[in-house]
Amino acid sequence: MEPDHTIEYVKIAVLDSDVESQIVCSILDDQGIPYFARSYHDTAYDGLFQVQKGWGEVCAPVENKDEILEIINDLRNKTAPEITQQD
């Protein structure tokens, strides 16, 4: 989602991996929550900071913080069978 430059965005959370980033961004897009994700990858250091700091961060308006943190926590607390299980 393209960030709205008229709204102040704050760092909400650090994302652990590219896969987690893709899933979180997909959920936020589906729910229409404004955000932007920024990778910590730096080609000059060949991704060294991603090993130390995580994949990157998700930023959003402060009023969406609790909702985004809940989405990330729910995702991190699910095990693989729960995520892929179909009813």
C-alpha positions in Angstrom: 0.0 0.0 0.0 1.3 3.5 -0.9 1.8 5.6 2.2 -0.3 8.7 2.7 2.2 11.5 3.1 -0.4 13.7 5.0 -0.5 11.3 7.9 2.4 10.8 10.4 3.7 7.2 10.3 5.6 5.7 13.3 7.5 2.5 13.6 5.1 -0.2 14.8 7.2 -3.4 14.9 10.3 -5.1 13.6 9.5 -7.9 11.1 11.6 -11.1 11.4 11.7 -12.3 7.8 10.8 -11.6 4.2 8.0 -14.3 4.5 6.6 -12.6 7.7 6.7 -9.3 5.9 4.8 -10.6 2.9 2.1 -12.2 5.1 1.7 -9.1 7.3 1.6 -6.7 4.3 -1.0 -8.9 2.6 -3.2 -8.9 5.7 -2.9 -5.1 6.1 -3.7 -4.6 2.4 -6.8 -6.9 2.8 -8.0 -4.9 5.8 -7.3 -1.5 4.2 -4.9 -0.5 7.0 -2.4 2.2 5.8 1.3 1.2 6.3 4.7 0.9 4.7 7.3 -1.8 5.2 11.0 -0.9 5.0 13.7 -3.6 4.7 16.9 -3.2 6.6 18.8 -4.8 3.7 21.8 -2.8 2.5 23.7 -4.1 -0.5 26.9 -2.4 0.6 26.9 -4.7 3.7 25.3 -7.7 2.0 22.3 -7.9 4.4 24.4 -7.8 7.5 21.9 -5.6 9.4 19.0 -8.0 8.6 20.9 -10.7 10.6 21.3 -8.4 13.5 18.1 -6.4 13.5 15.5 -8.5 11.7 14.2 -8.2 8.1 12.9 -4.7 8.5 10.1 -2.7 10.0 6.4 -1.9 9.5 5.3 1.7 10.0 1.8 3.1 10.2 -0.3 5.8 11.8 -0.2 5.5 15.6 -4.0 4.9 15.7 -3.4 1.5 13.9 -0.6 0.3 16.2 -2.7 -2.0 18.5 -4.5 -3.6 15.5 -1.2 -4.2 13.7 0.6 -5.6 16.7 -2.4 -8.0 17.3 -2.1 -9.2 13.7 1.7 -9.8 14.1 1.3 -11.5 17.5 -1.4 -13.8 16.1 0.7 -14.7 13.2 3.8 -15.4 15.3 1.8 -17.5 17.8 0.3 -19.8 15.2 2.0 -23.1 14.4 2.4 -24.3 10.9 -0.6 -26.7 11.0 -2.9 -24.0 12.3 -1.9 -21.6 9.5 -2.4 -24.2 6.8 -5.4 -26.1 8.3 -8.6 -26.0 6.3 -12.0 -26.5 7.9 
